[in-house]
């Protein structure tokens, strides 16, 4: 959900918890989440990395939105990498991103419904443009080592930023259940980062 350069990071985290309807088979294709557009999360200047926005300025509705969009972007980009990647570890990682972030979106959607929180884009959100840029990068990258490295490098940066923002986003959340949801999602994000960094070392 944290998609734009200002929200991206923290929303990567969102990706972790704000899950929305998306069957494993449709992963990365026509994911339909919490009544938000399928434009995905935003990335920064180097792929999926994004600059965090002041979490204190975000409402629960903003946090849910950003998280959902982050999960969506990671799912969609994973679908591309699962097909376009040539390294077996990269493809396996991409499939994990699709599976885990789809599950997170579903859980996030269920929580939002339970809490009666309607996702709302933060002010200044430019996630669609950022998502389009990232998708273009992945789709246009030459298949092979260059693509594999570009994807994994972006995933490392993305998850590093996501974890860094998790604490501030959790502090900004007003609902205790939303806070707990984010806290429980953190280990999954850390596991993704650890795996991405391990693969990154083999691609140097």
C-alpha positions, -999 to +999 in steps of 0.1 A: +000+000+000+027+024+007+032+029-028+042+063-038+077+075-030+063+089+001+043+059+011+060+031-007+082+020+020+058+017+048+033+002+025+055-025+015+047-034+049+011-030+041+017-055+015+025-077+044-007-074+062-033-058+041-042-087+020-071-088-003-089-112-024-065-129-049-064-165-056-031-182-060-039-190-096-046-154-104-016-141-086-002-111-103-028-111-130-061-095-120-057-092-083-087-075-069-082-062-034-098-040-009-118-019-033-087-002-046-074-001-081-050-028-093-022-003-099+001-016-073+024+001-049+049+027-058+085+024-061+114+048-058+141+057-083+156+022-082+128-001-088+107-010-058+125+011-033+104+040-019+109+069+004+088+069+035+062+095+042+056+109+077+037+080+092+022+102+119+002+120+092-015+088+081-049+076+092-058+039+096-077+041+062-045+055+046-024+027+062-047+000+050-047+015+015-010+017+013-004-018+027-028-033+002-012-015-027+022-027-016+010-063-014-005-059-048+027-046-064+048-073-049+024-099-061+022-086-096+060-080-099+065-115-085+042-129-112+064-113-139+096-126-123+082-161-119+078-163-156+106-141-169+133-150-144+159-175-155+176-182-122+158-210-104+162-193-070+148-160-084+118-178-098+112-196-065+115-163-046+091-147-070+065-174-065+069-170-027+062-133-031+030-141-051+019-166-025+027-147+006+015-113-005-017-127-019-024-143+015-015-111+033-039-091+011-067-115+019-060-112+056-057-075+053-090-072+035-107-094+061-094-072+089-104-040+071-139-054+067-140-064+103-129-030+115-152-012+090-122+007+076-125+019+041-091+022+023-083+058+014-053+070-006-031+094+014-028+130+002-004+134-027-005+097-036+010+090-070+011+052-068-003+046-102+025+064-120+051+047-099+036+013-103+034+019-141+071+028-141+081-003-122+060-026-143+076-010-174+111-016-160+104-053-153+087-058-186+114-041-206+144-056-189+162-082-210+155-117-199+184-134-183+210-124-156+202-087-160+165-092-153+172-115-124+196-091-107+174-061-113+144-078-097+163-091-067+181-058-061+148-040-061+133-066-037+161-062-013+158-024-012+120-027-011+120-050+019+147-030+038+126+001+034+095-018+044+109-030+076+123+005+084+088+019+080+070-008+098+077+006+132+065+041+124+034+029+106+025+006+135+029+036+159+006+057+137-021+031+136-050+039+159-067+006+160-050-020+183-059-049+159-043-031+130-012-025+151-011-062+160-016-072+124+014-051+113+035-066+141+026-101+131+035-094+095+070-082+103+086-116+106+073-125+071+088-094+056+121-101+074+121-136+060+116-122+025+144-098+030+168-125+043+160-147+013+164-119-012+197-109+003+210-145+001+200-147-036+215-113-042+249-125-030+248-153-056+241-129-084+270-105-077 
